[in-house]
């Protein structure tokens, strides 16, 4: 695949695969749907920000041709998606904070 047409495909595959992953990794008191939504939102937001930053830096340094090779693509995907996966896992794996409502 040329250009960045493989990145949305990788993102979609990760979102589909993440449903069973979230089921195993979530905190037991958190519902499956809520955990999935938190994970997907965190993962997608961080991946989009890192995707833009890494591609901008690579283009400004003249390293965009590195993404034409499989090793470069793999390093790019790890750099973009791994922080989102780790942050999403941390958010769904911790206990929920139960703050009292004002006046309680």
Secondary structure by P-SEA (a helix, b strand, c coil): cccccaaaaaaaaaaaaaaaaaaacccccccaaaaaaaaaaaaaaaaaaaaaaaaaaaaaaccccccccaaaaaaaaaaccaaaaaaaaaaaaccccccccccc
